Amino acid sequence: MGTTDADTTADTGADAAVELRDVRKTYHTAEPVHAIDGVSLEVPRGSYTAIMGPSGSGKSTLMNLIGCLDTPTDGAVVVDGRNVSDLDDRERTDLRGSEVGFVFQTFNLMPRLTALENVALPQLFQDVERAERRERARDLLERVGLGDRTDHLPQELSGGQRQRVALARALANDPAIVLADEPTGNLDTDTEDRILELFAEFHDAGATMIVVTHERHVAERAGRVVHLLDGKLERIERLGEPGRAPSGSGLGSDPSGEDVRADADPGE
């Protein structure tokens, strides 16, 4: 029996890390392109959410909006209680730097900086003292299993090691929200599993995890899956306990799972 998922409403949730209220993002080319078309969504604080959809469904656009890299054409994106559209460029930069950590498929590490320097870099923009930056960076690299690689440049590391450096960097400012865009796309199976286990560990420690992926088995590590189609919220799929690999795969692999359509009737 379906029920309306509270996360599809536009009401303000006191425990929400992110809210989207009837958000639209339109790009004006030869014809208007509605990359995000009327999405309302709530991401509870401390939750683990995967965002899935085919190419062109709006996944990356949605991530950019949540991550304060872009602003909506219409509607409201509220991050940690602050409407992104009400902020100027400096305020958005500050919010992004303090509350959001990014993990990208292509790592985006600075090639001339060591692993330690890459992880310490985000703290520089938060006016953290040098000694404290380095201590925090060293601790994070230890936590991702790279305590013996602190002085290595990115080109001296494997793909999996670079992704772990990127994850450590994302956590440098102790963000409330960690956004990962196709974070395992360039990794082998064993390394992918290690990265996903690290995601689970940091989620267990209280981080709000949002992972954009086209891979079903990656999405199944989350507590729920937000499905996008043509810029619209198609449905929200509830899974079991987030963070660990499920015993099965596919919709309904967890007996407690619930597939909720965005237009579900609360009386169904």
matplotlib code that plots the C-alpha trace (Angstrom):
import matplotlib.pyplot as plt

x = [0.0, 1.5, 1.7, 2.8, 6.5, 6.9, 10.1, 8.1, 6.3, 7.4, 6.8, 9.8, 11.3, 13.1, 15.5, 16.1, 19.7, 18.3, 14.9, 13.9, 10.6, 9.1, 12.5, 13.0, 16.2, 15.9, 18.7, 17.8, 19.4, 17.7, 14.7, 14.3, 15.7, 14.0, 16.8, 14.9, 11.1, 9.2, 11.0, 10.1, 12.2, 13.4, 16.7, 16.6, 19.7, 21.9, 20.2, 21.8, 20.2, 21.0, 19.9, 19.3, 18.0, 19.0, 21.3, 19.7, 17.3, 18.8, 20.9, 24.0, 22.0, 20.2, 23.6, 24.9, 21.8, 22.1, 25.9, 25.4, 27.3, 24.2, 20.9, 17.4, 15.5, 12.4, 11.6, 13.8, 16.8, 17.3, 20.7, 21.1, 18.2, 19.4, 17.7, 20.6, 18.9, 18.9, 22.7, 25.2, 28.2, 30.4, 27.8, 27.1, 30.8, 31.1, 28.1, 29.5, 32.9, 31.6, 28.6, 29.1, 31.9, 32.2, 33.5, 33.8, 34.3, 37.4, 38.8, 39.7, 42.9, 45.5, 48.3, 51.2, 50.0, 50.7, 47.9, 48.3, 48.2, 45.2, 43.2, 44.3, 43.5, 39.7, 40.6, 42.8, 39.7, 38.1, 41.1, 42.3, 45.9, 48.5, 49.4, 45.8, 45.1, 47.9, 46.9, 43.3, 44.5, 46.8, 44.1, 41.6, 44.2, 44.8, 41.0, 40.8, 43.9, 46.4, 48.5, 51.6, 50.9, 50.7, 53.7, 52.7, 51.5, 48.2, 50.1, 51.9, 48.7, 46.3, 42.7, 41.3, 43.9, 43.1, 39.4, 40.2, 42.2, 39.2, 36.9, 39.3, 39.4, 35.6, 35.5, 38.2, 35.8, 33.6, 30.6, 27.1, 26.5, 28.7, 27.8, 29.3, 28.8, 29.4, 32.2, 32.9, 32.7, 36.4, 37.2, 37.6, 35.2, 37.4, 38.3, 34.7, 33.6, 36.2, 35.0, 31.4, 32.4, 34.0, 30.8, 29.0, 31.4, 31.1, 27.3, 27.4, 29.4, 26.5, 27.2, 24.3, 25.3, 23.9, 25.3, 24.5, 24.9, 23.6, 24.7, 21.9, 24.3, 25.8, 22.3, 21.3, 23.8, 21.5, 18.5, 16.4, 16.7, 15.3, 14.4, 14.5, 13.1, 13.1, 13.9, 11.0, 10.8, 9.4, 9.4, 11.2, 12.2, 12.7, 15.3, 16.5, 19.3, 21.6, 25.4, 26.0, 25.7, 22.1, 21.6, 19.7, 19.3, 16.6, 13.4, 11.9, 15.1, 14.5, 11.2, 10.7, 11.3, 8.7, 8.4, 6.6, 5.5, 5.8, 2.0, 0.9, -2.4, -2.1, -5.3, -4.1]
y = [0.0, 3.3, 6.4, 9.9, 10.4, 13.4, 14.2, 15.2, 18.0, 21.6, 22.1, 23.1, 20.2, 21.2, 18.2, 18.7, 19.2, 20.1, 21.2, 21.8, 23.6, 23.5, 24.0, 24.7, 25.2, 26.3, 26.8, 29.2, 27.9, 27.8, 26.4, 26.4, 23.3, 22.4, 20.5, 20.5, 20.9, 21.4, 19.2, 19.3, 17.2, 17.0, 15.3, 14.6, 15.4, 12.4, 10.4, 8.5, 9.2, 8.1, 10.0, 7.9, 8.5, 8.1, 10.5, 13.9, 13.3, 16.2, 14.4, 16.5, 19.7, 18.8, 18.1, 21.5, 23.2, 21.3, 22.0, 25.8, 25.7, 27.0, 28.7, 27.8, 29.7, 29.3, 27.8, 27.6, 25.5, 25.6, 24.2, 24.0, 26.4, 29.0, 29.8, 29.7, 32.3, 34.8, 34.7, 36.7, 35.0, 35.3, 34.0, 31.0, 30.3, 30.4, 28.1, 25.7, 25.7, 25.1, 22.9, 20.8, 18.4, 17.2, 13.9, 13.8, 10.9, 12.5, 13.3, 16.9, 16.9, 19.6, 17.8, 19.7, 19.3, 16.2, 14.2, 16.0, 19.4, 18.5, 17.5, 20.6, 23.0, 23.5, 24.6, 27.4, 29.2, 28.8, 30.6, 27.5, 27.8, 25.9, 23.5, 22.7, 22.2, 19.7, 17.8, 17.5, 16.4, 13.8, 12.4, 12.1, 10.4, 7.9, 7.3, 6.5, 4.2, 6.5, 7.5, 6.3, 8.3, 11.8, 13.1, 11.5, 13.5, 12.4, 10.9, 8.7, 7.2, 4.6, 5.6, 4.2, 6.0, 9.3, 8.8, 8.2, 11.4, 13.2, 11.8, 12.9, 16.4, 16.5, 15.9, 18.4, 21.1, 18.6, 19.3, 18.5, 17.2, 15.1, 15.1, 12.4, 12.5, 9.1, 8.5, 4.9, 5.2, 4.9, 2.2, -1.5, -3.7, -4.1, -0.4, 0.6, -1.6, 0.1, 3.6, 2.6, 1.2, 4.5, 6.3, 4.0, 4.8, 8.5, 8.2, 6.3, 9.1, 11.5, 12.9, 13.4, 11.5, 12.2, 10.0, 10.6, 7.3, 5.3, 2.0, 0.2, -1.7, 1.6, 3.2, 0.2, 1.2, 4.2, 4.2, 5.5, 6.2, 9.3, 8.6, 11.5, 11.4, 14.3, 16.8, 15.6, 13.6, 10.3, 8.3, 7.7, 4.2, 3.2, 0.6, -1.1, 0.0, 2.3, 1.9, -1.8, -4.0, -5.5, -9.2, -8.9, -6.4, -4.7, -3.1, -4.8, -6.7, -5.6, -6.9, -3.6, -1.6, 0.8, 2.3, 5.6, 7.5, 11.3, 11.6, 8.9, 9.5, 9.6, 7.6, 4.7]
z = [0.0, -1.1, 1.1, 0.3, 1.2, 3.4, 1.5, -1.6, 0.2, 0.3, 4.0, 6.1, 8.1, 11.3, 10.8, 7.1, 5.9, 2.4, 1.1, -2.4, -2.9, -6.4, -7.9, -11.5, -13.4, -17.0, -19.5, -22.4, -25.6, -29.0, -27.0, -23.2, -21.6, -18.2, -16.5, -13.2, -13.6, -10.4, -7.9, -4.2, -2.0, 1.6, 2.6, 6.4, 8.4, 8.8, 6.0, 3.2, -0.2, -3.7, -6.8, -9.9, -13.4, -17.1, -18.8, -19.1, -16.2, -14.2, -11.6, -11.9, -12.1, -8.9, -7.2, -8.3, -6.8, -3.5, -3.4, -3.9, -7.2, -9.0, -8.1, -9.3, -11.9, -9.7, -6.4, -3.3, -2.4, 1.4, 2.7, 6.5, 6.9, 4.5, 1.1, -1.4, -3.7, -0.9, -0.6, -2.6, -4.2, -1.2, 1.2, -1.1, -1.3, 2.5, 2.9, 0.4, 2.0, 5.5, 5.1, 1.9, 0.9, -2.7, -4.1, -7.9, -10.3, -11.7, -8.2, -9.1, -7.0, -7.4, -9.3, -7.8, -4.2, -2.1, -0.6, 2.7, 1.0, -1.1, 2.0, 3.9, 1.1, 1.9, 5.4, 4.1, 2.9, 6.4, 8.0, 9.9, 11.2, 9.2, 12.0, 12.6, 8.9, 8.6, 11.7, 10.5, 7.0, 8.5, 10.7, 7.8, 5.6, 8.4, 8.6, 4.9, 5.1, 3.5, 6.5, 4.6, 1.5, 2.9, 0.8, -2.5, -5.4, -7.1, -10.1, -7.6, -6.4, -7.8, -8.8, -5.6, -3.5, -5.3, -4.6, -0.9, -0.9, -2.5, 0.2, 2.9, 1.3, 1.2, 4.9, 5.8, 7.1, 8.8, 6.5, 7.4, 3.8, 1.6, -2.1, -4.3, -8.1, -9.7, -7.1, -8.1, -11.9, -12.5, -9.9, -9.9, -7.9, -4.8, -4.6, -5.2, -2.3, 0.0, -1.0, -0.3, 3.1, 3.9, 2.9, 5.3, 8.1, 7.7, 7.4, 10.7, 12.2, 11.4, 7.9, 5.5, 2.4, -1.1, -3.9, -7.6, -9.5, -12.4, -10.8, -9.0, -6.6, -5.5, -4.9, -2.8, -0.1, 0.6, 2.8, -0.1, -3.8, -5.4, -9.1, -11.6, -15.1, -17.5, -14.7, -12.6, -9.3, -10.6, -7.3, -4.0, -3.2, 0.4, 1.1, 4.3, 6.7, 4.8, 4.4, 3.9, 0.8, 0.5, 0.3, -3.0, -5.8, -7.6, -6.5, -3.4, -2.5, 1.1, 2.5, 4.3, 1.1, -0.1, -3.6, -3.3, -6.4, -6.2, -7.0, -4.5, -2.7, 1.1, 1.3, -0.8]

ax = plt.figure().add_subplot(projection="3d")
ax.plot(x, y, z, "-o")
ax.set_aspect("equal")
plt.show()
